[in-house]
Amino acid sequence: MANKTDASALQIHGTNPQNLIEKILRQKIHGDGYWKEHCFALTAETIVDRAMELDHIGGTYGGNKKPAPFIQLVLKLLQIQPEKEIIVEFIKNEDFKYVRALGAFYMRLVGKPVDVFQYLEPLLNDYRKLRLITGGENASHAKRDLKRPERMAWAGYTIVYMDDFIDSLLREDMVLDIALPTLPKRINLEDTAVLQPRISPLDDDLQDEDDEEEEGETKPPALPPPTSSPPRESRAKRPRSVSPARKPPPPTVTVTVTVTVTVTSRRPAVKGRDLETAAPAPARGTAGGTVTARGHVTGTVTPTTAGA
């Protein structure tokens, strides 16, 4: 009787709510000491106290795949099937993060697709840390020291974040060793007008960045500030720069040179012969005579400075 589903519970996805957890895991939960000691005779009002005592999440752990307290409370919720308002309060609870994680996991199992997206998507803005028991041969949730990271790693614990946990519930088919019901894609629900498009808190920041980029592309580059021009009075007093005068071309001088050349020819007499019949002899002596040559020389005279 203690392991049967409440008589007033409705079927979920066309089956008994407890059947959402595999039979072999249900049998392990029913035989676990935590279920017999802490989950016995729990109601929708008293299960909140057990949920507030949680300090980690997990499905199964250890070499024998023992069920974690988190998944045992999920099975208890499936058994008693509390009202939807109670689960919504679990999800909206900001003081106890493991209570929120418990309500989100239960909503993913039994909720309609519209309710799943409506209540779980706001939790993507929760970035708090969660302890996840992954398991190992020596892993145990009893007598552990969570303040020491090395002891926590030895016990089989890892750190996850709330937004990652919620994202896995929305995207993956198997979470915490539990096969989740099929969830239609969000875009299909939007096309059928069942669900409104999601507005992300980051849309405003992205829109501001896009506007800044567009303004930077369309806005012309800023011109440098104009320099202050001097007043007209000072401009009038300013001496004008005088360009250097061009140097005149150097004068051209024409020089006429007269050269006089004197040539003297002496012919000695030949003994025993008449001067008229004598054969001409090679010229000897000094030439004499006068030759006058005239010409002119044209050149450029560059004046020089004395002492240069």
PAZAPA-4460 file (N, C-alpha, C; in steps of 0.05 Angstrom, whole numbers, plus 32768, in hexadecimal, padded with zeros to 4 digits):
% residues 308
    n_x    n_y    n_z   ca_x   ca_y   ca_z    c_x    c_y    c_z   seq   type   mol
   8010   7FE8   8000   8000   8000   8000   8011   8019   8000     1      M     A
   8029   8018   800D   8039   8030   8010   8046   8038   7FF5     2      A     A
   8048   8024   7FE3   8056   802A   7FC9   8042   802D   7FB2     3      N     A
   8028   802D   7FB7   8015   8030   7FA2   800F   804E   7F9D     4      K     A
   8006   8053   7F85   7FFF   806E   7F7E   7FE5   8076   7F8B     5      T     A
   7FE3   8090   7F91   7FCB   809A   7F9E   7FB3   8094   7F8C     6      D     A
   7F9D   808D   7F99   7F85   8086   7F8A   7F7A   809D   7F7B     7      A     A
   7F7E   80B5   7F85   7F73   80CD   7F77   7F86   80D8   7F62     8      S     A
   7F9C   80CB   7F5E   7FB0   80D5   7F4A   7FA6   80CF   7F2E     9      A     A
   7FAC   80E1   7F1C   7FA4   80DE   7F00   7FBB   80D2   7EF1    10      L     A
   7FB5   80C7   7EDA   7FC9   80BB   7EC9   7FD9   80D2   7EBB    11      Q     A
   7FF3   80CD   7EB8   8005   80E0   7EAB   800F   80D3   7E92    12      I     A
   800B   80E1   7E7C   8014   80D7   7E61   8008   80BB   7E5C    13      H     A
   7FF0   80B7   7E66   7FE1   809E   7E61   7FEA   8087   7E71    14      G     A
   7FF7   808B   7E87   8001   8074   7E98   8001   807D   7EB5    15      T     A
   8007   806A   7EC6   800A   806F   7EE2   8022   8081   7EE6    16      N     A
   801F   8096   7EF7   8036   80A9   7EFA   8050   809B   7F03    17      P     A
   804E   8087   7F13   8067   807A   7F1C   8075   806B   7F06    18      Q     A
   8067   8065   7EF1   8073   8056   7EDB   8086   8068   7ECB    19      N     A
   8087   8082   7ED0   809A   8094   7EC3   80B7   808E   7ECC    20      L     A
   80BA   807F   7EE2   80D4   8076   7EEB   80D5   8058   7EE6    21      I     A
   80EC   804F   7EDC   80EE   8033   7ED5   80E9   8020   7EED    22      E     A
   80E0   8009   7EE7   80D7   7FF7   7EFC   80EF   7FEE   7F0E    23      K     A
   8106   7FE9   7F02   811C   7FE0   7F12   8125   7FF6   7F26    24      I     A
   8124   800F   7F1D   812B   8025   7F2E   8116   8029   7F44    25      L     A
   80FC   8025   7F3D   80E7   8026   7F52   80EB   8011   7F67    26      R     A
   80F3   7FFA   7F5F   80F7   7FE5   7F73   810F   7FEB   7F85    27      Q     A
   8124   7FF7   7F7A   813A   7FFF   7F8B   8132   8015   7F9F    28      K     A
   8121   8028   7F95   8118   803D   7FA7   8106   8032   7FBD    29      I     A
   80F5   8020   7FB6   80E3   8014   7FCB   80F2   8004   7FE0    30      H     A
   8109   7FFA   7FD9   8119   7FEB   7FEC   812E   7FFB   7FFA    31      G     A
   8131   8015   7FF4   8146   8026   8000   813D   8030   801B    32      D     A
   8150   8033   802D   814A   803C   8048   813F   8059   8049    33      G     A
   8148   806A   8037   813E   8086   8037   8120   8086   8030    34      Y     A
   8117   8075   801E   80FB   8074   8017   80EA   806A   802E    35      W     A
   80F4   8055   803C   80E4   804A   8052   80E4   805C   806A    36      K     A
   80F9   806B   806F   80FB   807B   8087   80F0   8097   8084    37      E     A
   80F7   80A4   806D   80F0   80C1   806A   80D9   80C6   8056    38      H     A
   80D3   80B3   8045   80BE   80B8   8032   80A4   80AA   8039    39      C     A
   80A3   809D   804F   808A   808F   8056   8075   80A3   8060    40      F     A
   805D   80A0   8056   8046   80B0   805E   804A   80CE   8059    41      A     A
   8059   80D4   8045   805B   80F1   803E   8043   80FA   802E    42      L     A
   803B   8113   8033   8025   811F   8024   802F   8138   8015    43      T     A
   801D   8145   8007   8025   815D   7FF7   802E   8173   8009    44      A     A
   8026   8174   8023   802E   8189   8035   8048   8182   8043    45      E     A
   804D   8169   8049   8065   8161   8058   807D   815B   8047    46      T     A
   8079   8157   802D   808F   8150   801B   80A1   8169   8017    47      I     A
   8096   8181   801D   80A7   8199   801B   80BE   8198   802E    48      V     A
   80B9   818E   8047   80CE   818D   805B   80E5   817B   8051    49      D     A
   80DE   8164   8045   80F3   8152   803B   8102   815F   8023    50      R     A
   80F4   816E   8013   8101   817B   7FFD   8114   8191   8006    51      A     A
   810E   819E   801C   8120   81B3   8026   8139   81A7   8033    52      M     A
   8139   818E   8039   8151   8181   8045   8165   8177   8030    53      E     A
   815D   8179   8017   816F   816F   8001   8188   8181   8000    54      L     A
   819F   8175   7FFA   81B7   8184   7FF6   81C6   817B   7FDD    55      D     A
   81B9   816B   7FCC   81C5   8163   7FB3   81AE   8158   7FA1    56      H     A
   81B4   8155   7F88   81A2   8148   7F75   81B0   812F   7F6A    57      I     A
   81A0   811E   7F5E   81AC   8106   7F52   8197   80F1   7F4D    58      G     A
   819F   80DE   7F3C   818D   80C7   7F36   8196   80AF   7F45    59      G     A
   81AB   80A1   7F3B   81B6   808A   7F48   81D4   808F   7F4B    60      T     A
   81E0   8081   7F5F   81FC   8085   7F64   8207   806B   7F6F    61      Y     A
   8222   8069   7F70   822F   8052   7F7C   8230   803B   7F69    62      G     A
   823F   8026   7F72   8242   800E   7F62   8228   7FFF   7F5E    63      G     A
   8216   8000   7F72   81FD   7FF2   7F70   81E6   8003   7F65    64      N     A
   81ED   801B   7F5C   81D8   802E   7F52   81C2   8033   7F66    65      K     A
   81CB   803D   7F7D   81B7   8043   7F92   81A8   805C   7F8A    66      K     A
   818E   805D   7F91   817F   8075   7F8A   8185   808C   7F9E    67      P     A
   8189   80A4   7F93   818E   80BB   7FA4   8174   80C5   7FB0    68      A     A
   8176   80D4   7FC7   815E   80DF   7FD3   814E   80F1   7FC0    69      P     A
   815C   80FE   7FAE   814D   8110   7F9C   813A   8101   7F8A    70      F     A
   8143   80EB   7F7F   8131   80DC   7F6D   811C   80CD   7F7C    71      I     A
   8121   80C7   7F95   810D   80BA   7FA6   80F6   80CD   7FAC    72      Q     A
   80FC   80E7   7FB1   80E7   80FA   7FB5   80D8   80FF   7F9B    73      L     A
   80E5   80FD   7F84   80D6   80FF   7F6B   80C2   80E9   7F68    74      V     A
   80C9   80D1   7F6F   80B6   80BB   7F6E   809F   80BF   7F82    75      L     A
   80A6   80CA   7F99   8090   80D0   7FAC   807D   80E4   7FA2    76      K     A
   8087   80F8   7F94   8075   810C   7F87   8063   80FF   7F72    77      L     A
   806E   80EC   7F63   805E   80DE   7F4F   8049   80CD   7F5D    78      L     A
   804F   80C3   7F74   803C   80B2   7F82   8025   80C1   7F8E    79      Q     A
   802A   80D8   7F9B   8015   80E7   7FA8   8008   80FC   7F95    80      I     A
   8016   8103   7F80   800D   8116   7F6B   8001   812F   7F78    81      Q     A
   8012   8141   7F82   8007   815A   7F8D   7FFC   816C   7F78    82      P     A
   7FEE   8181   7F81   7FE2   8193   7F6E   7FF7   81A3   7F5F    83      E     A
   7FEF   81AD   7F48   8001   81BC   7F37   800B   81D5   7F45    84      K     A
   7FFB   81E2   7F55   8003   81FB   7F62   801A   81F6   7F76    85      E     A
   801A   81DE   7F82   8030   81D8   7F95   804A   81D5   7F86    86      I     A
   804A   81C8   7F6F   8062   81C5   7F5F   806B   81E0   7F54    87      I     A
   8059   81F1   7F4D   8060   820C   7F44   806E   821B   7F5A    88      V     A
   8065   8218   7F73   8072   8225   7F89   808E   821A   7F8E    89      E     A
   8091   8200   7F89   80AC   81F4   7F8B   80BE   8202   7F77    90      F     A
   80B5   8206   7F5F   80C5   8211   7F4A   80CC   822F   7F50    91      I     A
   80B9   823D   7F5A   80BD   825A   7F60   80CD   825F   7F7A    92      K     A
   80D2   824A   7F89   80E1   824E   7FA2   80FE   8255   7F9C    93      N     A
   8107   826C   7FA6   8122   8276   7FA1   8134   8272   7FB8    94      E     A
   8129   826A   7FCF   813A   8267   7FE7   8147   824B   7FE8    95      D     A
   813A   8237   7FDE   8144   821B   7FDF   8147   8212   7FC2    96      F     A
   8160   8211   7FB9   8164   820A   7F9D   815E   81ED   7F97    97      K     A
   8161   81DB   7FAA   815C   81BF   7FA4   813E   81BA   7FA4    98      Y     A
   812E   81CA   7FB2   8111   81C8   7FB0   8108   81D1   7F94    99      V     A
   8115   81E6   7F89   810F   81EF   7F6E   8117   81D9   7F5A   100      R     A
   812E   81CD   7F5D   8136   81B8   7F4B   8123   81A0   7F4B   101      A     A
   8119   819A   7F64   8106   8183   7F66   80EC   818A   7F58   102      L     A
   80E2   81A2   7F5B   80C9   81A9   7F4D   80CD   81AA   7F2F   103      G     A
   80E4   81B4   7F26   80E9   81B5   7F09   80EA   8199   7EFD   104      A     A
   80F7   8186   7F0A   80F9   816B   7F00   80DE   815E   7EFF   105      F     A
   80CE   8162   7F13   80B3   8156   7F14   80A2   8163   7EFE   106      Y     A
   80A4   817D   7EFA   8094   8189   7EE5   809C   817F   7EC9   107      M     A
   80B5   8179   7EC6   80BE   816F   7EAC   80B3   8153   7EA7   108      R     A
   80AE   8143   7EBC   80A4   8128   7EB9   8086   8128   7EB3   109      L     A
   8077   8138   7EC1   805A   8136   7EC0   804C   814E   7EB1   110      V     A
   805B   8164   7EAD   804E   817C   7EA2   804A   817A   7E84   111      G     A
   8037   818B   7E7B   8032   818E   7E5F   8049   819E   7E52   112      K     A
   804D   819B   7E38   8063   81AA   7E2C   8061   81C8   7E31   113      P     A
   8049   81D4   7E30   8046   81F0   7E34   804E   81F7   7E51   114      V     A
   8046   81E8   7E64   804D   81ED   7E80   806B   81E9   7E85   115      D     A
   8077   81D6   7E77   8094   81D1   7E7B   80A4   81E9   7E72   116      V     A
   809E   81F3   7E5A   80AC   820B   7E50   80A5   8224   7E61   117      F     A
   808D   8226   7E69   8085   823E   7E78   8092   8241   7E93   118      Q     A
   8095   822A   7EA1   809F   822B   7EBC   80BD   8225   7EBE   119      Y     A
   80C8   8217   7EAB   80E4   8210   7EAD   80F7   8224   7E9F   120      L     A
   80EE   8231   7E8A   80FF   8245   7E7C   8108   825C   7E8E   121      E     A
   80F7   8267   7EA0   8101   827C   7EB1   8118   8273   7EC3   122      P     A
   811B   8259   7EC8   8130   824F   7EDA   814B   824F   7ECC   123      L     A
   814B   8255   7EB2   8165   8257   7EA4   8175   826F   7EAD   124      L     A
   8168   8281   7EBC   8177   8298   7EC7   8181   8293   7EE3   125      N     A
   817E   827B   7EED   8188   8274   7F07   81A4   8266   7F03   126      D     A
   81B9   8272   7F0E   81D4   8269   7F0A   81E0   825D   7F23   127      Y     A
   81D0   8254   7F35   81DB   8249   7F4E   81E6   822D   7F4A   128      R     A
   81F8   8226   7F5C   8205   820C   7F5A   81F4   81F6   7F67   129      K     A
   81F6   81DE   7F5C   81E9   81C6   7F67   81FD   81B0   7F69   130      L     A
   81FA   81A0   7F7F   820B   8188   7F82   81FD   8171   7F74   131      R     A
   820B   8163   7F63   8200   814C   7F55   8210   8134   7F5C   132      L     A
   8203   8120   7F67   8210   8107   7F6E   8211   80F5   7F56   133      I     A
   8229   80EF   7F4C   822C   80DF   7F34   8232   80C2   7F3A   134      T     A
   823E   80BD   7F50   8242   80A1   7F58   825E   8096   7F55   135      G     A
   8262   807F   7F5E   827B   8071   7F5F   8278   805B   7F73   136      G     A
   828C   804A   7F74   828A   8033   7F87   8289   803C   7FA4   137      E     A
   8297   8052   7FAA   8299   805C   7FC5   8286   8074   7FCA   138      N     A
   8275   807B   7FB7   8263   8092   7FBA   824D   808B   7FCE   139      A     A
   8247   809E   7FDF   8232   809B   7FF2   8228   80B6   7FFB   140      S     A
   820E   80B9   8000   8203   80D2   8009   8202   80D4   8027   141      H     A
   820D   80C0   8035   820C   80C0   8052   8228   80C7   805D   142      A     A
   8229   80D7   8072   8242   80DD   8080   8258   80E8   806D   143      K     A
   8250   80FC   805E   8263   8108   804B   8269   8124   8055   144      R     A
   827F   812E   804C   8288   8149   8053   8287   815A   803A   145      D     A
   8272   8169   8035   826F   8179   801D   8280   8192   801D   146      L     A
   828C   8199   8034   829C   81B1   8036   82B8   81AC   802A   147      K     A
   82BF   8194   8027   82DA   818D   801C   82D6   8184   7FFF   148      R     A
   82E1   8192   7FEC   82DD   818A   7FD0   82E9   816F   7FCA   149      P     A
   8300   8169   7FD6   830C   814F   7FCF   82FB   8138   7FDA   150      E     A
   82EE   813C   7FF2   82DD   8127   7FFC   82C4   8125   7FEB   151      R     A
   82BA   813C   7FE1   82A2   813B   7FD1   82A8   812D   7FB6   152      M     A
   82BF   8132   7FAA   82C6   8124   7F92   82CA   8106   7F96   153      A     A
   82D5   80FF   7FAD   82D8   80E2   7FB3   82BD   80D5   7FB6   154      W     A
   82A9   80E3   7FC1   828F   80D8   7FC5   827F   80D7   7FAB   155      A     A
   8289   80E3   7F96   827B   80E2   7F7C   8268   80FA   7F77   156      G     A
   8270   8111   7F81   8260   8129   7F7D   826E   813C   7F69   157      Y     A
   825D   8149   7F59   8267   815E   7F47   8255   8176   7F4A   158      T     A
   825E   818C   7F3F   824F   81A5   7F40   8243   81AB   7F25   159      I     A
   8229   81B0   7F25   821B   81B9   7F0D   820D   81D3   7F14   160      V     A
   8201   81E0   7F00   81F3   81F9   7F04   81D6   81F6   7EFD   161      Y     A
   81C6   8206   7F0A   81A9   8203   7F07   81A1   8207   7EEA   162      M     A
   81AC   821B   7EDC   81A4   821F   7EC1   81AC   8208   7EAF   163      D     A
   81C3   81FB   7EB4   81CB   81E3   7EA5   81B8   81CC   7EAA   164      D     A
   81B0   81C9   7EC3   819D   81B4   7ECA   8182   81B8   7EBC   165      F     A
   8178   81D1   7EBC   815F   81D6   7EAF   8161   81D3   7E90   166      I     A
   8178   81DB   7E85   817C   81D8   7E69   817C   81BB   7E61   167      D     A
   8188   81AA   7E71   8188   818D   7E6B   816C   8181   7E6D   168      S     A
   815B   818C   7E7E   813F   8183   7E80   8130   818A   7E66   169      L     A
   8136   81A0   7E5A   8128   81AA   7E43   8133   819D   7E29   170      L     A
   814B   8193   7E29   8158   818A   7E10   815D   816C   7E0F   171      R     A
   8164   8160   7E25   816C   8144   7E25   8155   8132   7E2B   172      E     A
   8159   8118   7E23   8145   8104   7E28   8149   80F3   7E41   173      D     A
   8162   80F4   7E4B   8168   80E4   7E63   8177   80F6   7E77   174      M     A
   816B   80FB   7E8E   8177   810B   7EA3   8174   80FC   7EBD   175      V     A
   818B   80FB   7ECC   818B   80ED   7EE6   8181   80D1   7EE4   176      L     A
   8189   80C3   7ECF   8182   80A7   7ECB   8164   80A3   7EC7   177      D     A
   8156   80B7   7EBF   8139   80B5   7EBB   8133   80BD   7E9E   178      I     A
   8124   80AC   7E90   811C   80B3   7E74   8105   80C6   7E75   179      A     A
   810A   80DE   7E6B   80F5   80F3   7E6C   80E1   80EF   7E55   180      L     A
   80C8   80F7   7E59   80B5   80F7   7E43   80BD   8108   7E2C   181      P     A
   80B4   8101   7E15   80BB   8111   7DFD   80B0   812D   7DFF   182      T     A
   80C1   8141   7DF9   80B8   815D   7DFA   80BA   8168   7DDE   183      L     A
   80A4   8172   7DD3   80A6   817E   7DB8   80B8   8197   7DB8   184      P     A
   80C2   819D   7DA1   80D4   81B4   7D9F   80C4   81CE   7DA2   185      K     A
   80D2   81E1   7DAD   80C5   81FA   7DB3   80BB   8208   7D99   186      R     A
   80CB   8206   7D84   80C3   8214   7D6B   80A9   8209   7D60   187      I     A
   80A4   81EF   7D64   808B   81E3   7D5B   8073   81EE   7D6A   188      N     A
   8077   81F2   7D84   8062   81FE   7D95   805D   821B   7D8D   189      L     A
   8072   8229   7D86   806E   8244   7D7D   8060   8246   7D62   190      E     A
   8066   8233   7D50   8059   8234   7D36   803B   822E   7D38   191      D     A
   8033   821E   7D4C   8016   8218   7D50   8009   822C   7D62   192      T     A
   8017   8241   7D6A   800C   8257   7D7B   8004   824C   7D97   193      A     A
   8010   8236   7D9F   800A   822C   7DBA   801C   823A   7DCE   194      V     A
   8034   8242   7DC6   8047   824E   7DD7   8051   8268   7DCB   195      L     A
   8054   827C   7DDB   805F   8296   7DD1   807D   8294   7DCE   196      Q     A
   8088   82A3   7DBB   80A6   82A3   7DB9   80B3   82AC   7DD3   197      P     A
   80C9   829F   7DD8   80D7   82A5   7DF1   80E7   82BE   7DEF   198      R     A
   80E5   82CF   7E03   80F4   82E8   7E05   810A   82E4   7E19   199      I     A
   8122   82E4   7E0F   8139   82E0   7E20   8141   82FA   7E2D   200      S     A
   814A   82F9   7E46   8154   8312   7E53   816C   831E   7E45   201      P     A
   817A   830E   7E35   8191   8319   7E27   818A   8326   7E0D   202      L     A
   8170   8326   7E05   8169   8332   7DEB   816E   8350   7DEB   203      D     A
   8168   835D   7E02   816C   837A   7E03   818A   8381   7E00   204      D     A
   819B   8372   7E0D   81B8   8377   7E0B   81C2   8373   7DEF   205      D     A
   81B8   835D   7DE2   81C0   8358   7DC7   81B6   836D   7DB4   206      L     A
   819D   8377   7DB9   8192   838B   7DA8   81A2   83A5   7DAA   207      Q     A
   81AA   83AC   7DC3   81BB   83C4   7DC7   81D6   83C2   7DB8   208      D     A
   81E2   83AA   7DB9   81FB   83A6   7DAB   81F8   83A9   7D8D   209      E     A
   81E1   839E   7D82   81DC   83A0   7D66   81D8   83BD   7D5E   210      D     A
   81CA   83CC   7D6E   81C5   83E9   7D68   81DF   83F8   7D68   211      D     A
   81F0   83F2   7D7B   820A   8400   7D7C   821B   83FA   7D64   212      E     A
   821A   83E1   7D5B   822A   83D9   7D43   821F   83E7   7D2A   213      E     A
   8204   83E9   7D28   81F8   83F6   7D11   81FF   8414   7D11   214      E     A
   81FE   8420   7D28   8204   843D   7D2A   8222   8442   7D23   215      E     A
   8233   842F   7D2B   824F   8432   7D24   8254   842F   7D07   216      G     A
   8244   841F   7CF9   8248   841B   7CDC   823D   8433   7CCC   217      E     A
   8226   843D   7CD4   8219   8453   7CC4   8223   846E   7CCB   218      T     A
   822D   8473   7CE3   8235   848D   7CEC   8250   8494   7CDF   219      K     A
   8253   84AC   7CD1   826C   84B3   7CC5   8281   84B7   7CDA   220      P     A
   829A   84B5   7CD2   82AF   84B9   7CE6   82B0   84D6   7CEF   221      P     A
   82B4   84DA   7D09   82B4   84F4   7D14   82CC   8504   7D0A   222      A     A
   82C7   851D   7D02   82DC   852E   7CF8   82EB   853B   7D10   223      L     A
   8305   8541   7D0C   8314   854D   7D22   8309   8569   7D28   224      P     A
   830A   8572   7D40   82FF   858D   7D47   830F   85A2   7D38   225      P     A
   8301   85B7   7D2E   830F   85CC   7D1F   8321   85DC   7D32   226      P     A
   8339   85E2   7D27   834C   85F2   7D37   8344   860F   7D36   227      T     A
   8347   861D   7D4B   8340   8639   7D4D   8353   864A   7D3C   228      S     A
   8347   8659   7D2A   8357   866A   7D18   835F   8684   7D27   229      S     A
   8376   868F   7D22   837E   86A7   7D2F   836D   86BF   7D27   230      P     A
   836A   86D3   7D37   8359   86EA   7D30   8365   86F9   7D18   231      P     A
   8354   8709   7D0C   835D   8717   7CF3   8373   872C   7CF9   232      R     A
   8372   8738   7D11   8386   874C   7D18   83A2   873F   7D18   233      E     A
   83A4   8729   7D26   83BE   871C   7D27   83C7   8712   7D0C   234      S     A
   83B3   870A   7CFB   83BA   8701   7CE0   83C5   8719   7CD0   235      R     A
   83BA   8731   7CD5   83C4   8748   7CC6   83E0   8750   7CCF   236      A     A
   83E6   874D   7CE8   8400   8754   7CF3   8415   8740   7CEC   237      K     A
   840D   8729   7CE4   8420   8714   7CDE   8430   871C   7CC5   238      R     A
   844A   871C   7CC6   845A   8723   7CAE   8457   870F   7C98   239      P     A
   8456   8719   7C81   8453   8708   7C6A   846E   86FC   7C63   240      R     A
   846D   86E4   7C5B   8486   86D7   7C53   848E   86E0   7C37   241      S     A
   84A7   86E9   7C34   84B1   86F3   7C1A   84C1   86DD   7C0C   242      V     A
   84B8   86D8   7BF4   84C7   86C3   7BE6   84E2   86CE   7BDC   243      S     A
   84F6   86BE   7BDD   8511   86C8   7BD5   8511   86CF   7BB8   244      P     A
   8520   86E6   7BB2   8521   86F0   7B96   8532   86DD   7B85   245      A     A
   852A   86DB   7B6C   8539   86CA   7B5A   8554   86D7   7B52   246      R     A
   8568   86C8   7B52   8583   86D2   7B4A   8584   86D7   7B2C   247      K     A
   8590   86EE   7B24   8592   86F3   7B07   85A6   86E0   7AFA   248      P     A
   85A2   86D9   7AE1   85B5   86C7   7AD4   85D0   86D4   7AD2   249      P     A
   85E5   86C5   7AD4   8600   86D0   7AD2   8606   86DD   7AB7   250      P     A
   8615   86F3   7AB6   861A   8701   7A9C   862C   86F0   7A89   251      P     A
   8627   86F5   7A70   8637   86E7   7A5B   864B   86FB   7A50   252      T     A
   8665   86F5   7A4F   867B   8706   7A46   8687   86FA   7A2D   253      V     A
   868A   870B   7A19   8697   8702   7A00   86B3   870E   79FF   254      T     A
   86C7   86FD   79FC   86E3   8705   79FC   86EF   8700   79E0   255      V     A
   86FB   8714   79D4   8708   8711   79B9   8726   870F   79BD   256      T     A
   8733   86FA   79B3   874F   86F5   79B7   875D   86F6   799C   257      V     A
   8773   8706   799A   8783   8708   7981   879D   86FB   7986   258      T     A
   87A4   86E8   7975   87BD   86D8   7977   87CF   86E0   795F   259      V     A
   87E7   86E7   7964   87FB   86EE   794F   8812   86DA   7950   260      T     A
   8816   86CE   793A   882C   86B9   7938   8840   86C3   7923   261      V     A
   885A   86C5   7929   8870   86CD   7917   8880   86B5   790E   262      T     A
   8883   86B1   78F4   8892   869A   78E9   88AA   86A6   78D9   263      V     A
   88C3   869E   78DE   88DB   86A7   78D0   88E8   868F   78C2   264      T     A
   88ED   8691   78A8   88FA   867B   789A   8915   8684   7890   265      S     A
   892A   8675   7896   8945   867A   788D   8950   8663   787D   266      R     A
   895B   866A   7865   8965   8655   7853   8983   865B   784E   267      R     A
   8994   8649   7857   89B1   864E   7854   89BA   864A   7836   268      P     A
   89D0   8658   782F   89DB   8655   7813   89EB   863B   7811   269      A     A
   89EB   8630   77F8   89FA   8617   77F3   8A13   861F   77E4   270      V     A
   8A29   8615   77EF   8A43   861B   77E3   8A46   860D   77C9   271      K     A
   8A53   861C   77B4   8A5A   8611   779A   8A43   860F   7787   272      G     A
   8A2E   8618   778E   8A17   8616   777D   8A09   8631   777C   273      R     A
   89FB   8635   7768   89EC   864E   7766   89D2   864A   7776   274      D     A
   89CB   865F   7781   89B4   865E   7792   899B   8656   7782   275      L     A
   899A   865F   7769   8982   8659   7759   8981   863C   7750   276      E     A
   899A   8630   774B   899A   8614   7741   899D   8600   7757   277      T     A
   89A2   8609   776D   89A6   85F5   7783   898C   85E8   778A   278      A     A
   8990   85CF   7790   8978   85BF   7798   896E   85C8   77B2   279      A     A
   8956   85C7   77B5   894B   85D0   77CF   8953   85BD   77E5   280      P     A
   895B   85C9   77FA   8964   85BA   7812   894F   85BB   7827   281      A     A
   8951   85A7   7837   893C   85A7   784D   893F   85C0   785D   282      P     A
   8929   85C9   7867   8928   85E1   7877   8936   85DD   7891   283      A     A
   8946   85F0   7897   8954   85EF   78B1   8952   860B   78BE   284      R     A
   8956   860C   78D7   8957   8625   78E4   893C   862B   78F1   285      G     A
   8937   8645   78F4   891F   864E   7903   890C   865A   78EF   286      T     A
   88F3   8653   78F1   88DE   865E   78E0   88D8   867A   78E9   287      A     A
   88D1   868B   78D7   88CA   86A6   78DE   88B3   86B0   78CD   288      G     A
   88A3   86C2   78D6   888C   86CD   78C8   8877   86D6   78DC   289      G     A
   8862   86E2   78D1   884D   86EC   78E2   8832   86E2   78D8   290      T     A
   8823   86D6   78EA   8807   86CC   78E4   87F5   86D8   78F9   291      V     A
   87E0   86E3   78F0   87CD   86EF   7902   87B2   86DF   7902   292      T     A
   87A9   86D7   7919   878F   86C8   791B   877D   86D6   792F   293      A     A
   8766   86D7   7928   8752   86E4   793A   873B   86D1   7940   294      R     A
   872F   86D4   7958   8717   86C4   7960   870B   86CF   7979   295      G     A
   86F6   86C3   7982   86E9   86CC   799B   86E1   86B4   79AC   296      H     A
   86E0   86B7   79C6   86D9   86A2   79D9   86C1   86AC   79E9   297      V     A
   86AD   869C   79EA   8694   86A3   79F9   8693   8691   7A12   298      T     A
   868F   869D   7A29   868D   868D   7A42   867C   869C   7A57   299      G     A
   8679   8690   7A6E   8668   869B   7A84   867A   86A2   7A9B   300      T     A
   8677   86BA   7AA5   8687   86C3   7ABB   8674   86C4   7AD3   301      V     A
   867B   86B6   7AE8   866B   86B6   7B01   8679   86C8   7B15   302      T     A
   866B   86DC   7B1E   8678   86EE   7B32   867B   86DF   7B4C   303      P     A
   8691   86E5   7B5A   8698   86D9   7B73   8699   86EF   7B88   304      T     A
   8695   86E7   7BA0   8696   86FA   7BB6   86B2   86FA   7BC2   305      T     A
   86BC   8711   7BC7   86D7   8713   7BD2   86D9   8706   7BEE   306      A     A
   86ED   86F7   7BF2   86F0   86EA   7C0C   86E3   86CF   7C0D   307      G     A
   86D5   86C6   7BF8   86C8   86AD   7BF9   86DC   8696   7BF5   308      A     A
***
